[in-house]
Amino acid sequence: MTDEERIEHYLIRSGLSPQSVEALRPDFPRWIRRLRERGVDQVPSSPLTADGIAGNELLLLIKQGSKDRDSNMEHELRNLTRVRRYKL
């Protein structure tokens, strides 16, 4: 299974509709590069099999790619994934 297929399975198992997954598909190559840069060697195919780091990184990418943005959740995920120094 390719990394792009794993992301697709992850999104579907996270509850996204096929239409939402299709809309995010052009972002998959960038997401894969980002995950590699952040130390995620294997893209999980399900939220149930994801470790904390991979799950949080993917969730941040999903939230940032969503049409319905949640700035508070994204802020907390950036803190968790240490995209930047922790801020209150």
For each residue, the residues with C-beta under 8 A, 3 or more apart:
1: 5 6 9 45
2: 5 6
3: 6 7 28 32 43
4: 7 8 25 28 29 32
5: 1 2 8 9 45
6: 1 2 3 9 10 42 43 44 45
7: 3 4 10 11 28 31 32 43 58
8: 4 5 11 12 21 25 28
9: 1 5 6 12 13 45 46
10: 6 7 13 14 43 44 45 46 47 50 58
11: 7 8 14 16 20 21 24 62
12: 8 9 16 18 21
13: 9 10 45 46 47 48
14: 10 11 47 62
15:
16: 11 12 20 21 24 62
17: 20 21
18: 12 21 22
19: 22 23
20: 11 16 17 23 24
21: 8 11 12 16 17 18 24 25
22: 18 19 25
23: 19 20
24: 11 16 20 21 27 28 62 65
25: 4 8 21 22 28
26:
27: 24 30 31 61 65
28: 3 4 7 8 24 25 31 32
29: 4 32 33
30: 27 33 34
31: 7 27 28 34 35 58 61
32: 3 4 7 28 29 35 36 43
33: 29 30 36 37
34: 30 31 37 38 57 61
35: 31 32 38 40 43 54 57 58 61
36: 32 33 39 40 41
37: 33 34
38: 34 35 53 57 81
39: 36 53
40: 35 36 43 53 54 57
41: 36
42: 6 54
43: 3 6 7 10 32 35 40 54 58
44: 6 10 47 49 50 51 54 55 58
45: 1 5 6 9 10 13 49
46: 9 10 13 49 50
47: 10 13 14 44 50 55
48: 13
49: 44 45 46
50: 10 44 46 47 54 55 58
51: 44 54 55
52: 55 56
53: 38 39 40 56 57 81
54: 35 40 42 43 44 50 51 57 58
55: 44 47 50 51 52 58 59
56: 52 53 59 60 77 80 81
57: 34 35 38 40 53 54 60 61 81
58: 7 10 31 35 43 44 50 54 55 61 62
59: 55 56 62 63 77
60: 56 57 63 64 74 77 78 81 83
61: 27 31 34 35 57 58 64 65
62: 11 14 16 24 58 59 65 66
63: 59 60 66 69 70 73 74 77
64: 60 61 69 74
65: 24 27 61 62
66: 62 63 69 70
67:
68:
69: 63 64 66 74
70: 63 66 73 74
71: 74 75
72: 75 76
73: 63 70 76 77
74: 60 63 64 69 70 71 77 78
75: 71 72 78 79 87
76: 72 73 79 80
77: 56 59 60 63 73 74 80 81
78: 60 74 75 81 83 84
79: 75 76 82 83 84 86 87
80: 56 76 77
81: 38 53 56 57 60 77 78
82: 79 85 86
83: 60 78 79
84: 78 79 87
85: 82
86: 79 82
87: 75 79 84
88:
